[in-house]
Amino acid sequence: MNTTDHTTLTARLMTLASERFDRPLAALSADDDFFHALGIDSLQALDLLTRIEETFDVEVPDYELQGVTTFTGLAEVIARRL
């Protein structure tokens, strides 16, 4: 995946998260820790992951998400599955 596609994917993830958790998109940054930026816990993160999997028609194993806390990191994981 090229840089433009990766940037677009990151932006789509941020938009999805912004809408799901009613946070202003302008307040989010690609390198934000999404737990902190969205004010969510691990259960809510699983809800977000389910929504992402449905939106992008992918399945992401839990082990691939260990240590992933930024939108950029999440985009990298999703990109490997597309």
N, C-alpha and C positions, 0 to 999 in steps of 0.2 A: 504494500500500500504506500503510495507516495505521500509527501508531506501535506499537499492540499487535501487529499482524501482523509488523512488522519486528522487534520484541523477541522474539516467538515464533520467528521464522526464525533470528535470531541464536542463541537458546538451542538450537535444534535442531542448528545447525552446530557449536556448542561441544560438545554431547553426542556428535555423530558423531565429532568429532576426538578427544575424550576417550577414547571407546571404541576407536577405531582405534589410537591411540598409547599406550594404557594410562596415561593421566594422570588424576589426580583432577579431576573436573568442578569441585569447589569451589576448586581452585587456578587456574582459568581466569577471565578477565574479558573482557567484550565488546571492550574497547579494547586488549587484549593484542596484541603482535606475535606472531602464531601460530607463526612460525619459532622464536622464542625460547621462548615458553611451552610449546610441545610438544617442543622440542629436535629439530627436523627440518631437513632440507636441502631443496633445490629438487626433487630427485627424489621425496622423500617427500611434498612438497607436491603434486606432480602426481598421486601415488597418492591423496591426499586429495581432490583435485579430481575425479578419476575416480569415486570413491565418492560424492561430492556430486552429480555429474551423474546417476549412476544412481539415487540416492535421490530426487532431485527431478525426474527425467525432463527435464533441461534440457541444453543444450550451450552451454558458455561459451567463446568464442574467447579465445585467449591474450592478444590485445591489450587485452581488457577487464580483465585481471588485473594489468597493469603498474602497479606502485606500491601494489597492495593487499596489506597485511600484517596487517590486524586482522580479527577476526571480524565487527565491525560493517561494515567495508568490503566484506568478502566477502558479507555478507548483502545489501548494497545491490546488488551485481553480480547475485547470484542472483535477487533480487526483480524486477529488470528483465527477467529471462528467464521468469518465471512467468506 
